[in-house]
Amino acid sequence: MKVLITGSSGLIGSELHQHLVKAGCDVITLVRNRKKVSDKAIFWDPENGILNPESIRDIDAVINFAGEGVAEGRWTERRKKNILDSRVKGTKVLVEAICLLPQPPKVLINASAIGFYGDRGEEVCSEATSGGPGFLAHVCCEWEKAAALAIDKGIRTVFLRFGVVLSSKGGALRKMLPAFRFGLGGNLGDGQQFVSWVSIDDVISIIQFALTKVELKGAVNVVSPNAVSNAVFTKILGEVLHRPTFFSVPSFVLRLIFGKEMADEVLLASTHVKPKKLEIADYIFKYPDLKKALQHIIGGS
């Protein structure tokens, strides 16, 4: 299988690239630096709408992870625009290019996030749940709309709505580990907000599953079936590291540090999500239990 990947330098993209190559796939990446162009790396400029369809002929599948990190800095208006544009503009450029091909790819797998649902309290969300309020929900909605243009071309299109991806190599867990290892870990706010998480091992396995499972299409929640509260997450991570978790960060402090909007949507929002479509498709999770997932991830770090 010949697979085209965007965002291959990110946490998920880089890990996926390695696994697909090991699985025998012919992996091509899109790069923005002309100096990195090779027979396995094709130049594109999503900001200026540049991607030559001829350069991506004979592709069997496309996996789109391109987008600026949501939690890499305080949400100024400029930064929010960059977060949105980096996803929507790039996706439109990519989809327009593959739709122009005489033989389009069979499948487009497009990243999204459970931020689509917004802050839902104790409500349990499935793929059938409507989108919620807030900036992240708006970003996810527009991102999926841009990718959905491929559906009209007959391309099987999958929107993978990722939960909190647990990996020692990046993401939220890597940022948390130093504080927890020093015994400074604790709840965020009151700790009652739900955390819908998934191990990086399952993320890679689910993407590979989605590549070949032709029945899988539309929104797919990429989360463990066992969401936990922030307080439970904190307790289990402390147990795995054999460290106390007495500290907590009040909501008002988080809002002062990160700004109210970012704190409320990224750190304090409660989103209890179930992977209904994966369960129906008989996907078997490698690490459905949080403690075992953290033991595996941290033990291998």
Secondary structure in CASP SS format (residue, H / E / C, confidence):
PFRMAT SS
TARGET T0000
AUTHOR 0000-0000-0000
METHOD secondary structure of the structure
MODEL  1
M C 1.00
K E 1.00
V E 1.00
L E 1.00
I E 1.00
T E 1.00
G C 1.00
S C 1.00
S C 1.00
G C 1.00
L H 1.00
I H 1.00
G H 1.00
S H 1.00
E H 1.00
L H 1.00
H H 1.00
Q H 1.00
H H 1.00
L H 1.00
V H 1.00
K H 1.00
A C 1.00
G C 1.00
C C 1.00
D E 1.00
V E 1.00
I E 1.00
T E 1.00
L E 1.00
V E 1.00
R C 1.00
N C 1.00
R H 1.00
K H 1.00
K H 1.00
V C 1.00
S E 1.00
D C 1.00
K C 1.00
A E 1.00
I E 1.00
F E 1.00
W C 1.00
D E 1.00
P H 1.00
E H 1.00
N H 1.00
G C 1.00
I E 1.00
L C 1.00
N C 1.00
P H 1.00
E H 1.00
S H 1.00
I H 1.00
R C 1.00
D C 1.00
I C 1.00
D C 1.00
A E 1.00
V E 1.00
I E 1.00
N E 1.00
F C 1.00
A C 1.00
G C 1.00
E C 1.00
G C 1.00
V C 1.00
A C 1.00
E C 1.00
G C 1.00
R C 1.00
W C 1.00
T C 1.00
E H 1.00
R H 1.00
R H 1.00
K H 1.00
K H 1.00
N H 1.00
I H 1.00
L H 1.00
D H 1.00
S H 1.00
R H 1.00
V H 1.00
K H 1.00
G H 1.00
T H 1.00
K H 1.00
V H 1.00
L H 1.00
V H 1.00
E H 1.00
A H 1.00
I H 1.00
C H 1.00
L C 1.00
L C 1.00
P C 1.00
Q C 1.00
P C 1.00
P C 1.00
K C 1.00
V E 1.00
L E 1.00
I E 1.00
N E 1.00
A E 1.00
S E 1.00
A E 1.00
I H 1.00
G H 1.00
F H 1.00
Y H 1.00
G C 1.00
D C 1.00
R C 1.00
G C 1.00
E C 1.00
E C 1.00
V E 1.00
C E 1.00
S C 1.00
E C 1.00
A C 1.00
T C 1.00
S C 1.00
G C 1.00
G C 1.00
P C 1.00
G C 1.00
F H 1.00
L H 1.00
A H 1.00
H H 1.00
V H 1.00
C H 1.00
C H 1.00
E H 1.00
W H 1.00
E H 1.00
K H 1.00
A H 1.00
A H 1.00
A H 1.00
L C 1.00
A C 1.00
I H 1.00
D H 1.00
K H 1.00
G C 1.00
I C 1.00
R E 1.00
T E 1.00
V E 1.00
F E 1.00
L E 1.00
R E 1.00
F E 1.00
G C 1.00
V E 1.00
V E 1.00
L E 1.00
S E 1.00
S C 1.00
K C 1.00
G E 1.00
G H 1.00
A H 1.00
L H 1.00
R H 1.00
K H 1.00
M H 1.00
L H 1.00
P H 1.00
A H 1.00
F H 1.00
R H 1.00
F C 1.00
G C 1.00
L C 1.00
G C 1.00
G E 1.00
N E 1.00
L E 1.00
G C 1.00
D C 1.00
G C 1.00
Q C 1.00
Q C 1.00
F E 1.00
V E 1.00
S C 1.00
W E 1.00
V E 1.00
S E 1.00
I H 1.00
D H 1.00
D H 1.00
V H 1.00
I H 1.00
S H 1.00
I H 1.00
I H 1.00
Q H 1.00
F H 1.00
A H 1.00
L H 1.00
T H 1.00
K C 1.00
V C 1.00
E C 1.00
L C 1.00
K C 1.00
G E 1.00
A E 1.00
V E 1.00
N E 1.00
V E 1.00
V C 1.00
S C 1.00
P C 1.00
N C 1.00
A C 1.00
V E 1.00
S E 1.00
N H 1.00
A H 1.00
V H 1.00
F H 1.00
T H 1.00
K H 1.00
I H 1.00
L H 1.00
G H 1.00
E H 1.00
V H 1.00
L H 1.00
H C 1.00
R C 1.00
P C 1.00
T C 1.00
F C 1.00
F E 1.00
S E 1.00
V E 1.00
P C 1.00
S H 1.00
F H 1.00
V H 1.00
L H 1.00
R H 1.00
L H 1.00
I H 1.00
F H 1.00
G C 1.00
K H 1.00
E H 1.00
M H 1.00
A H 1.00
D H 1.00
E H 1.00
V H 1.00
L H 1.00
L C 1.00
A C 1.00
S C 1.00
T C 1.00
H E 1.00
V E 1.00
K C 1.00
P C 1.00
K H 1.00
K H 1.00
L H 1.00
E H 1.00
I H 1.00
A C 1.00
D C 1.00
Y C 1.00
I C 1.00
F C 1.00
K C 1.00
Y C 1.00
P C 1.00
D C 1.00
L H 1.00
K H 1.00
K H 1.00
A H 1.00
L H 1.00
Q H 1.00
H H 1.00
I H 1.00
I H 1.00
G H 1.00
G C 1.00
S C 1.00
END
